[in-house]
Amino acid sequence: MKKFFTATIVMAVLLITSTAQAQVKIGYISVDNMVSLMPEAMSLDSILGHYQSDTLNPKYAEIVTLYKYKDSIARDSVHKAPESVLKQISTELPSLIYQLKNWDQISARATENKQNAVLAPAYRKVYDAIRAVAKEKGYTHVANREAFLLAPDGDDMTLAVAAKLKVKVPAQMPIGIK
């Protein structure tokens, strides 16, 4: 048992020493800033506007109309609906009321899901370009720029990734962390 323990310690020391001697090169980039330069992101406002007007607004109007209709049936005392219909409506009305009261949250979540779906290909392209640039330039680690308070400008991968994606970086976009 003592030999096993000693051998384990020796192996751990050798592993730590070899790892410490390995060349570590860290690059960084703001993934969100890079995605914002992609063509997919440029048309995002238009896509979300159409989604709002073509999908969400009609869905809200449909819920309002359905609620008014079912509420009128439940409240109508002149033309009394059959008991089975009233029972079904009484189980459906709370869901409709919930949707109407919480429509802002529901539509915000739906809009966020749509935005994520539209931007997913752009994020995939950016991550693939980051991997390619990291491999070409010998980076062993790549972090999001916002994780650093201070880092050398030479390790900012923004321009190299933008070139790989054939995306123009505006002059006002911050490159490097000063």
N, C-alpha and C positions, 0 to 999 in steps of 0.2 A: 504494500500500500504506500509505503514511504517513497519507493522508487517511482511509482506512478505519479505521486504528488510532485516530486522533484522534476520529473520529465514534463509534466504539465506546465510548471512554472517556467522552465527553460524554453518550451515551445511558445508560451505567451510572450516572453521577453523577446525572442527572435521575431515573432510576428509584429510586435509593436515597433521594434527597431526598423524592420524592413518597411513597414507602413510609414513611419516617420521620415524615412529617407526617400520615399516615393515623391515625385514632383507633383505638387498640387497647384493647379492654376484655376482661379475663380473668375468667371465673367458674370456680367449682369446686364439686364435689359428690363424695360418696363413693357410687359406683355400687353397690358391694356392700351398703352399709348401706340404700340405697334399695330394692334388690331384696329384702332381708330383710324389708321391710315389706309386700311384695306378697302377695296371697292365695295365689299359687302357692307361695311360700316357706313360708307358714304351714302348709301341708299336706305339706311335703316329708318330714318325719320319718315320717309315716304311710305315705306312698307308698313310701319306701325300705324301711320295715319289711315292708310287703306284698311288695315285690320280693324282699327277702331270703328271706322264708318261702315265697313262692309260686313263685319262679323259681330262685334260687341254691341254696337247700337241697336241693330235689329234683334239681337238676342234679348236685350233689356226690354225693348218694346214688346216682344213676344211674352216675356214673363209678366209685364204689367197687364197686357190684354188678358192673358190666361187668369191672372189673379182677379181682375175685375169680373170676368165671366163666372168663375167659380164662386166668388164671394156673392155675386148677385143671385146665383142659384141657391146658395146656402141661406140667404136672407129673404128670398122671395116667399111671401106667405100666400099670395094669390094663387100661384101655380105650384102647389106643393110637390116637390120632387119625391120620388120613391125613397124609402129609408136606406136602401143599399147605395143609391147615388149619393145621398147626403153623408153617409158614413165614409164613402170613398173620398169625397170632397173634404171632409173634416180631417182626413189623414194627409191630404195633399196641400192644404192651405198653409200649415206651419212652414213647410219647406219653401213655398213661394214667398211667404213673408220674410223668412230668413234671407233668401236671395235678394229681395228688394232692399232690406235694411243694410245688408252687407255688400251691396253691389260695387262700391268703390274698391273694397279689398279684393273681391272676386275678379273684377276687371283688371286691377293692377297685377294680380298674380297671373292672369291669362296673358297680359301684355308682356310681362317678364318672361314667361315661358316662350312666347313667340319670339322675343328678342334673342333669347338663348338659342332657339332653333335656327334663327337667321344667322347668328354670329358663330355658331359651332364650326362651320367649314373654315371660317377665317382663323379662328383659334387653332384649329388643326394645322392649317398651313403655316402659321407663325411658329408653333411648336416644332413642326418638321424642319423649318428653316433654322430655328435655334439649334436643334440637334446637329444639323449639317454643318453650321458655322462652328459650333463647339468642337466637332470632330476635326474639321479643317484646321482650326487654330490651336488645337491641343488643350482646350478647356476640360478639366475634369469635373468641375461643378459650375452650374449656372444658377444664379439667384435672381429673384425679382428686384429691380432697382430700389423699390421702396423699403426693402429689408436693410439697406445700408444707410448709415448716417454719413459715412465718408468712404470713398473708394477711388482708386486711380482712374483717370479718364481713359487710359489705354485699355482697360478691361471692359469698357462699355461696348456691348455688341450691337447696339442699335443700328449704326450705319451699315455694318456687314450683313445683318439680317435683312435690312431694308433693300440692300443691293441684291441679295439672294431672291427676295420676293418681287424685285423690280418695282418697288414702291418709292415714291419721292418723299423725303423727310423735309418738312417745312423748316425754314431758318429759325423760327421762333420756338421750335420744339427743343426742350432742354436735353442736351447730350452730355452725359457724364454728370458726376456729382461734385460740385465745387466745395 
